[in-house]
Amino acid sequence: MRYLSLDWIDALSDAVARSDDMRTVAAEHSIGVTQVVDGTPEGAVTYHLVVADGAARFGAGPAEPEDVRFVQDWDTAVGVATGEINAQEAFIKGRIRLYGDQQKLITSQAVFRALDAVFSEVRDRTEYA
């Protein structure tokens, strides 16, 4: 499946829903994250992760509620997803723009560690071209 396609979003949605680690961090954290990727083969793509009250949801469209929004271009998104670009370096260089509650993002790092394991599960089946 192609990276950022609806099939990819659906696969991640299923993986997030099955993840015990995501449920565990969702019991301890609450955050809504929207990702916007411009210039994909399918145009601009928006997807979200919402964790709260012991549940985690991943899907198309913006987070509701939205605490944080990331905006980046296709090349940056592919580079970060494949490990060719360091995400922190992309932030520093302005390739990933962050809007919203930065403190909430910092205190929710456990959510992103758990999410990375879910992404790893889907990464092997993903095409990045």
C-alpha angles and dihedrals in degrees: 000000000000120000112261094009119132088255089056092047090049092049091052091045090056093045092049091049091052096045116110089193091056091051090049094052090043088060090057103033139044122200139139115208127187122195120198119189117188126202099025120153085260096046122250112354124200124189136160149208121207122183123180142126094017096307133102125199129187122183152122121304132028125322118261108234098023117204099162135022126195120196123189142146127258096259092052093046092050092045093052093043092052095041094246091116124044108232094218091052090049089055093049092049092048095245089123114045119205125205128180137022106004093178091056088051091053094048091049098060091120088063091057093047089054091045091052089060089053091049089052089057091057099034095083091059095046128101115207100195 
